[in-house]
Amino acid sequence: MKLIAFNMSSGEVEIHKAGCADIKKIRTRRKPPWAQDQVEFGETDWTSKYDFAHDYWDNGILSEWEAENPGEKFDVFQEMDFKPCTSSLPVSAND
């Protein structure tokens, strides 16, 4: 599934299916949280929510956190807000 995602002023990442009508509303929202920057542009066909979330954090944050917390697994779904338009995208490739 192709996704459009925004880093929001609340700290969450708001994720929509490309073509979702709500995307226009995000860009013109008058109350918080506001979109601070777009982080996914609907160009990649993601196979799962996990793949998107892992890729989002896999920029040094993921490996740094796991190095500082040996034996613990980083929760890649933290701060991820997958909207209802993404409900047909499986959580993991095994689903």
C-alpha positions as CSV (number, residue, x, y, z in Angstrom):
1,M,0.0,0.0,0.0
2,K,1.3,3.5,-0.8
3,L,1.2,5.8,2.2
4,I,1.3,9.5,2.9
5,A,2.7,10.3,6.4
6,F,3.3,13.5,8.4
7,N,5.3,14.3,11.5
8,M,2.7,16.1,13.6
9,S,3.3,18.8,16.2
10,S,2.0,16.3,18.9
11,G,5.0,14.1,18.2
12,E,3.0,11.4,16.4
13,V,3.3,10.3,12.8
14,E,-0.1,10.4,11.1
15,I,-0.3,7.8,8.3
16,H,-2.8,7.7,5.5
17,K,-3.3,5.6,2.4
18,A,-2.3,7.6,-0.6
19,G,-5.4,9.2,-2.1
20,C,-7.2,9.5,1.2
21,A,-9.5,12.5,1.3
22,D,-8.4,13.4,4.8
23,I,-4.9,14.3,3.6
24,K,-6.1,17.6,2.3
25,K,-7.6,18.4,5.7
26,I,-4.3,17.8,7.4
27,R,-2.6,20.4,5.3
28,T,-5.2,23.0,6.1
29,R,-6.0,22.1,9.8
30,R,-6.7,25.1,12.0
31,K,-6.2,23.4,15.4
32,P,-3.4,21.3,16.7
33,P,-1.8,18.9,16.1
34,W,-0.4,20.4,12.9
35,A,1.6,18.7,10.2
36,Q,5.2,19.8,10.7
37,D,6.7,18.0,7.7
38,Q,5.7,15.2,5.3
39,V,7.8,12.1,5.7
40,E,6.3,9.7,3.2
41,F,5.0,10.8,-0.2
42,G,3.0,7.8,-1.5
43,E,5.9,6.5,-3.7
44,T,6.7,3.2,-1.9
45,D,4.3,0.3,-1.9
46,W,4.6,-0.9,1.7
47,T,3.9,-4.6,2.4
48,S,3.0,-4.0,6.1
49,K,2.6,-1.4,8.8
50,Y,5.7,-2.9,10.5
51,D,7.8,-2.3,7.4
52,F,6.9,1.3,7.3
53,A,7.4,1.9,11.1
54,H,10.7,0.0,11.1
55,D,12.0,2.1,8.1
56,Y,10.9,5.3,9.8
57,W,12.9,4.6,12.9
58,D,15.8,2.9,11.1
59,N,17.8,6.2,10.8
60,G,20.2,5.6,13.7
61,I,17.5,6.0,16.4
62,L,16.6,2.3,16.4
63,S,20.1,0.9,16.6
64,E,21.2,3.6,19.1
65,W,18.3,2.8,21.4
66,E,18.9,-0.9,21.3
67,A,22.6,-0.4,21.9
68,E,21.8,1.6,25.1
69,N,19.2,-0.9,26.2
70,P,20.7,-4.4,25.6
71,G,18.3,-7.2,25.4
72,E,15.3,-4.9,24.9
73,K,13.4,-4.5,21.7
74,F,12.6,-1.0,20.4
75,D,8.8,-0.6,19.8
76,V,8.7,0.7,16.2
77,F,5.0,1.4,16.5
78,Q,5.4,4.0,19.2
79,E,4.0,7.4,18.0
80,M,2.6,5.8,14.9
81,D,-1.0,6.7,14.1
82,F,-2.2,4.5,11.3
83,K,-5.5,6.0,10.2
84,P,-8.6,3.8,9.3
85,C,-7.8,4.2,5.6
86,T,-4.8,1.9,6.2
87,S,-6.8,-0.9,7.9
88,S,-6.3,-3.3,4.9
89,L,-2.5,-3.1,5.3
90,P,-1.4,-6.0,7.4
91,V,0.5,-5.3,10.7
92,S,3.4,-7.6,9.6
93,A,4.4,-9.5,6.5
94,N,3.2,-12.7,8.3
95,D,-0.4,-11.5,8.7
